[in-house]
Amino acid sequence: MSEKPAEPRNRDSAERFHEERATDTVRSAQPDIELGVQAIRDTVKVLKPKPGVYRMLDARDDVLYVGKARALKNRVANYTQIANLTNRLQRMVSQTRRMEIITTNSEAEALLLEAQLIKRFRPPYNVLLRDDKSFPFILLRSDHEFPRIMKHRGARKAKGNYYGPFASAGSVNTTINALQKLFLLRSCTDSFFSRRDRPCLLYQIKRCSAPCVERIDSAGYDELVQQAKDFLGGKSLNVQRKIEEQMQEAAEALDFERAAMLRDRLRAATFIQGSQAVNAEGVGNADVFALASKGGQVAVQGFFIRGGQNWGHRAFFPRHTQDVSEEEVLAGVLAQFYEEVPPPRTILLDRELPDARILEEALGAGEGHRVELSVPQRGDRRRLMEQAQRNAVEALDRRLAESGTQARIMRELTEFLELSESPERIEIYDNSHIQGTNSVGGMVVAGQQGFLKNQYRKFNIKSAQTNDDFGMMREVMHRRFSRAMKDDPDRDRTDHGVSIWPDLVLIDGGKGQMSSVKDALEELGIEDVPLIGVSKGPDRNAGREVFHFPDGREKTLPLNSPVLFYLQRLRDEAHRYAIGAHRAKRSRAISASPLDEIPGIGPSRKRALLLHFGTAGKVRAASLDDLKRTPGISVAVAQQIYDFYHTGG
């Protein structure tokens, strides 16, 4: 078998590598293609023309690709026709060593399962949405006599009405603040609500009706809740009209204080409607998606319209779109997007999709109502689509401009730090503690397109002595790279397409930290990971940073250098993350109780003990009979607590 050229560790860089040398790669990988074709043929022998999902796996059982099919046997057999495959698919077949098959009852069910598996495995040959945080919603809870309005992310398990998705947490917070002024609904937790004996500040600034201290009765609060539901459900004009009538009645009755309050509520309603950046009147509930492509990159712009109001918009930049049709890219984006976000009844698109009917069936099955994919041709919906198309083009132009600027910065960074190639993965480390207590080490990861927050890691310092910054950094490095050597000794594995080995390590510190890191890596036999220390300059002046090399050399950058700004941003992000982890650990330590050390004592039993005895010290000194008399504590648990304190646990 001929030897293949060495490839970059990162999957993204490997993809670009193959794009540049596609012909040579296919030719040199011919024996591998034959192995892949044989593995596919072995699978085809046992397949039937039924709908389902197939997974292609490489020699390490990593998932290369997830696909769906109306007839599995026919679809999978196509991969054995090498001459009809694109270079991208030929590379995929050359890496395939076995396949896994799951049959389904319908093609729509297969589409849903395909989206779930793509999100789970993040295969390098599928169109992928960036794995961002889930979209935020507004939740109006219904599990309390006085429902609470709040921001919500994640699974929709709580009882209540969900409104969204919103494009960002900022847009949710702004809307909730305006809704508080408009409907005076409470936003406090149930425990805070139950402890109040006088109104809080939100009542004083007219953002809550204070149901906690009966400043409003249940019927009055229910009316506010219904108005909020109507407003968020698209009946905003009716709500405004009713508030106007109430304001007029109050003014005629010379109740000017109530009239002023209603006037402020009316202004809040006007603010919410006036803050919509997109004119969506007459659209109702719909999501709008438009796609733009240029320079080998794709942008998909999404508008989220609910009740004729724009609840935000976001641009998506899917990955692995080379040699994939625009229609297939858009279909993949929709399937993955609606894996977590509930679809509205109407989804407006800028183009027809070949499998639109299957996608409609799949999306509707999960929500229990019909979902329609529509390409608007005229009227308000067409104008809205044209606006989405313009936004998609502009977002892609900005992305390409930023990518060009980022590429130039990375080239200059590579030259300044004397690296052999532009780094695909940069790891930045910092420690945080107060006089050696609650010590935490933080690792931040940056790639070519920004910070990779799902790769961040924190290290609770275990063995290093207090106030020993050098020892803490040594411990962090030893733990991080000993784990990397265990998980990937050959340095070719990836996590969601990103190599787990760094191309550059930045340390927040000077010569001492550099020496500690260097010693820790040498003990592990690692000598080829580029290391750079970043220390503040004279008088700890930001902008005059000194960069320390492992051989003792020091370099600086001009004050207005884009590379300096970029490195400062990396260092500041590591500092922010480490401080945040330290503060969280310190908060947990402050709120910790000696009762936490007793096995089997959870929050409920701990609360019962503290309510009965007052302090943890009195629990420790209590007799067995006293413990047995504690409400909520059984005889067996009382014996366990007593034994823990009196027999050493």
Residue pairs with C-beta under 8 A, 6 or more apart in sequence:
1 31
1 32
2 28
2 31
4 25
4 28
4 29
4 32
5 21
5 24
5 28
7 14
7 17
7 18
8 14
8 17
8 421
8 424
9 424
9 491
9 492
9 494
9 499
9 501
9 503
10 424
10 425
10 494
10 497
10 498
10 499
11 124
11 494
11 497
11 498
11 499
12 319
12 424
12 447
12 448
12 497
12 498
13 424
15 124
15 320
15 322
18 25
18 87
18 88
18 91
19 322
22 87
22 91
23 87
25 87
25 91
26 33
26 87
26 90
26 91
26 94
29 90
29 91
29 94
32 94
32 95
33 82
33 90
33 93
33 94
35 94
35 97
36 92
36 93
36 94
36 95
36 96
36 97
37 79
37 80
37 82
37 93
39 96
39 97
39 98
39 99
40 76
40 77
40 79
40 80
40 93
40 96
40 99
41 80
43 54
43 76
43 98
43 99
43 101
44 73
44 76
44 77
44 80
47 72
47 73
47 76
47 101
48 72
48 73
48 103
49 71
49 72
49 73
49 74
50 71
50 72
50 73
50 103
51 68
51 69
51 70
51 71
51 72
51 103
51 104
51 105
51 106
51 107
51 109
51 110
52 68
52 69
52 72
52 101
52 102
52 103
52 104
52 110
53 66
53 67
53 68
53 69
53 101
53 102
53 104
53 110
53 113
53 114
53 117
54 66
54 67
54 68
54 69
54 72
54 75
54 76
54 99
54 100
54 101
54 102
55 63
55 65
55 66
55 99
55 100
55 101
55 117
55 121
56 63
56 64
56 65
56 67
56 92
56 96
56 99
56 125
57 63
57 64
57 96
57 97
57 98
57 99
57 100
58 64
58 95
58 96
58 97
59 95
59 97
60 493
61 98
62 493
63 117
63 121
63 123
64 92
64 95
64 96
64 123
64 124
64 125
65 92
65 123
65 125
65 126
66 114
66 117
66 118
66 121
66 123
66 126
67 75
67 114
68 107
68 110
68 111
68 113
68 114
69 75
69 76
69 107
69 110
70 107
70 110
72 101
72 103
76 99
78 84
79 85
79 89
79 93
79 96
82 90
82 93
85 93
86 323
87 323
88 125
88 322
88 323
89 125
89 323
92 125
102 113
104 110
104 113
106 361
107 358
108 358
108 361
108 362
108 365
109 362
109 365
111 335
111 355
111 358
111 359
111 362
112 335
112 339
112 362
112 365
112 366
114 335
115 335
115 336
115 338
115 339
116 339
118 126
118 128
118 332
118 335
118 336
119 131
119 336
119 339
122 128
122 131
122 496
122 497
124 320
124 494
124 497
125 320
126 320
126 332
127 318
127 319
127 320
127 321
127 324
127 328
127 329
127 332
127 333
128 318
128 319
128 320
128 336
128 497
129 316
129 318
129 333
129 336
129 337
130 316
130 317
130 318
130 319
131 454
131 496
133 153
134 153
134 154
134 340
135 153
135 164
135 165
135 166
135 167
135 340
135 341
136 151
136 152
136 153
136 164
136 165
136 166
136 168
136 169
136 172
137 151
137 152
137 153
137 156
137 162
137 163
137 164
137 165
137 166
137 172
138 149
138 150
138 151
138 152
138 162
138 163
138 164
138 166
138 172
138 175
138 176
138 179
138 232
139 149
139 150
139 151
139 152
139 158
139 160
139 161
139 162
139 163
140 147
140 148
140 149
140 160
140 161
140 163
140 185
140 225
140 228
140 229
140 232
141 147
141 148
141 149
141 150
141 158
141 159
141 160
142 159
142 160
142 161
143 158
143 159
143 160
144 190
144 193
145 218
146 186
146 193
146 211
146 212
146 218
146 221
147 160
147 185
147 225
148 185
148 186
148 187
148 188
148 189
148 190
148 193
149 176
149 179
149 180
149 183
149 185
149 186
149 187
149 228
150 176
150 187
151 169
151 172
151 173
151 176
152 158
152 162
156 162
156 342
161 229
161 232
162 342
163 232
163 306
163 311
164 172
164 304
164 306
164 311
164 341
165 304
165 311
165 312
165 341
166 172
166 175
166 304
166 311
166 312
167 302
167 304
167 311
167 312
167 313
167 314
168 312
168 314
171 311
171 312
174 275
175 272
175 311
176 187
177 207
178 268
178 269
178 271
178 272
178 275
179 185
179 228
179 231
179 232
179 268
179 272
180 187
180 202
180 207
180 208
181 206
181 207
181 264
181 265
181 267
181 268
182 228
182 231
182 265
182 268
182 269
182 272
183 224
183 225
183 227
183 228
183 231
183 265
184 206
184 207
184 208
184 209
184 216
184 224
184 265
185 208
185 209
185 224
185 225
185 228
186 193
186 202
186 208
186 209
186 211
186 212
187 202
187 208
188 200
188 202
188 208
188 212
193 211
193 212
194 212
196 212
196 213
197 213
198 213
199 208
199 210
199 212
199 213
199 215
200 208
200 210
200 212
202 208
203 209
203 210
203 215
206 261
206 264
209 215
209 216
209 220
209 221
209 224
210 216
211 218
211 221
216 224
227 239
227 242
230 236
230 238
230 239
231 239
231 269
231 307
232 306
232 307
233 307
234 284
234 285
234 306
234 307
234 308
234 309
235 307
236 269
236 272
236 273
236 307
236 308
236 309
239 269
240 266
240 269
240 270
243 262
243 265
243 266
243 269
244 266
246 262
247 259
247 262
247 263
247 266
250 256
250 258
250 259
250 262
251 259
272 309
273 309
276 309
276 310
277 310
277 313
278 303
278 305
278 310
278 313
278 384
278 387
279 380
279 383
279 384
280 286
280 303
280 305
280 308
280 309
280 310
280 380
280 384
281 308
281 380
282 308
282 379
282 380
282 381
283 305
283 308
283 380
283 381
283 384
284 305
284 307
284 308
284 346
285 305
285 306
285 307
285 344
285 345
285 346
286 305
286 344
286 345
286 346
286 347
286 348
286 381
287 302
287 303
287 304
287 305
287 343
287 344
287 346
287 347
287 348
288 301
288 302
288 303
288 305
288 347
288 348
288 384
288 385
288 388
289 300
289 301
289 302
289 330
289 333
289 334
289 347
289 348
289 349
289 350
289 388
290 300
290 301
290 349
290 350
290 385
290 388
290 389
290 391
290 392
291 298
291 299
291 300
291 301
291 326
291 329
291 330
291 350
291 351
291 392
292 298
292 299
292 301
292 389
292 392
292 393
292 395
292 396
293 299
293 321
293 326
293 396
294 393
294 396
294 397
294 400
295 400
296 321
296 322
297 317
297 321
297 396
297 399
297 400
297 403
298 317
298 318
298 321
298 326
298 329
298 396
299 315
299 316
299 317
299 392
299 393
299 395
299 396
299 399
300 315
300 316
300 317
300 318
300 329
300 330
300 333
300 392
301 313
301 314
301 315
301 316
301 388
301 389
301 391
301 392
301 395
302 313
302 314
302 315
302 316
302 337
302 388
303 310
303 313
303 384
303 387
303 388
303 391
304 310
304 311
304 312
304 313
305 311
305 384
306 344
313 388
313 391
315 391
315 392
315 395
315 396
315 399
316 333
316 337
317 399
318 329
318 332
318 333
319 497
321 329
324 332
326 351
327 351
327 352
327 353
327 354
330 349
330 351
330 353
331 353
331 354
331 355
331 359
334 347
334 359
334 363
335 359
335 362
338 363
338 366
342 366
342 367
343 363
343 364
343 366
343 367
343 371
344 371
345 369
345 370
345 371
345 372
346 371
346 372
346 374
347 363
347 371
347 372
347 373
347 374
348 374
348 375
348 376
348 381
348 384
348 385
348 388
349 373
349 374
349 375
350 375
350 385
350 388
350 389
351 375
352 375
353 359
353 373
356 373
359 373
360 370
360 371
360 372
360 373
363 371
364 370
364 371
374 381
375 385
376 382
376 384
376 385
403 449
405 562
406 448
406 449
407 448
408 562
409 562
409 563
409 566
410 422
410 423
410 448
411 422
412 561
412 562
412 563
413 419
413 422
413 423
413 563
413 566
413 567
414 421
414 422
414 423
416 547
416 555
416 557
416 563
417 504
417 530
417 532
417 547
418 549
419 503
419 504
419 530
421 503
422 448
423 502
423 503
423 504
423 530
424 447
424 448
424 498
424 499
424 503
425 445
425 446
425 447
425 452
425 498
425 499
425 501
425 502
425 503
425 504
426 445
426 446
426 447
426 502
426 503
426 504
426 505
426 506
426 570
427 443
427 444
427 445
427 502
427 504
427 505
427 506
428 443
428 444
428 445
428 446
428 505
428 506
428 507
428 508
428 570
428 571
428 573
428 574
429 441
429 442
429 443
429 444
429 473
429 476
429 477
429 505
429 506
429 507
429 508
429 517
429 574
430 441
430 442
430 444
430 508
430 571
430 574
430 575
430 577
430 578
431 439
431 440
431 441
431 442
431 461
431 469
431 472
431 473
431 476
431 508
431 578
432 439
432 440
432 442
432 575
432 578
432 579
432 581
432 582
433 439
433 440
433 461
433 466
433 467
433 472
433 582
434 582
434 586
435 466
435 467
436 465
436 466
436 467
436 468
437 466
437 586
437 589
438 582
438 585
438 586
438 589
439 460
439 461
439 464
439 466
439 472
439 582
440 458
440 459
440 460
440 461
440 578
440 581
440 582
440 585
441 458
441 459
441 461
441 472
441 473
441 475
441 476
441 578
442 456
442 457
442 458
442 459
442 574
442 577
442 578
442 581
443 456
443 457
443 458
443 459
443 476
443 480
443 574
444 451
444 456
444 570
444 573
444 574
444 577
445 451
445 452
445 455
445 456
445 498
445 502
446 452
446 570
446 573
447 498
451 573
452 498
454 496
455 495
455 498
456 577
457 480
458 577
458 578
458 581
459 475
459 476
459 479
459 480
460 585
461 472
461 475
461 476
462 475
463 471
463 475
464 471
464 472
464 474
464 475
465 471
469 509
469 512
469 513
470 512
470 513
470 515
470 516
471 516
473 507
473 509
473 513
473 516
473 517
473 520
474 516
474 517
474 519
474 520
475 520
477 516
477 517
477 520
477 521
478 520
478 523
478 524
481 520
481 521
481 524
481 526
481 529
482 524
484 500
484 501
485 524
485 526
487 493
487 500
488 500
488 501
491 499
491 501
492 499
493 499
493 500
494 500
501 529
502 529
503 530
504 530
504 532
505 517
505 529
505 530
505 531
505 532
506 532
506 533
506 534
506 567
506 570
506 571
506 574
507 513
507 514
507 517
507 531
507 532
507 533
507 534
508 533
508 534
508 535
508 571
508 574
508 575
509 533
509 534
509 535
510 533
510 535
510 546
510 548
511 533
511 548
511 552
513 533
514 531
514 533
514 548
514 550
517 531
517 533
518 531
518 550
521 527
521 529
521 531
531 549
531 550
532 547
532 548
532 549
533 547
533 548
534 545
534 546
534 547
534 548
534 567
534 571
535 545
535 546
535 548
536 542
536 544
536 545
536 546
537 543
537 544
537 545
537 546
537 556
538 544
542 568
543 559
543 564
543 568
544 556
544 559
545 556
545 557
545 564
545 567
545 568
545 571
546 554
546 555
546 556
547 554
547 555
547 556
547 557
547 567
548 554
549 555
557 563
557 564
557 567
558 564
593 606
593 610
593 616
594 616
594 617
594 620
595 601
595 606
595 609
595 610
595 616
595 619
596 606
597 644
597 649
598 640
598 641
598 644
598 649
599 640
599 644
599 649
600 637
600 640
601 609
601 637
601 641
604 632
605 632
605 633
605 637
608 630
608 631
608 632
608 633
609 616
609 619
609 630
609 633
609 641
610 616
610 619
612 630
612 631
613 619
613 622
613 626
613 630
619 627
619 641
620 645
622 642
623 642
624 638
624 639
624 642
627 633
627 638
627 641
627 642
628 635
628 638
630 638
633 641
643 649
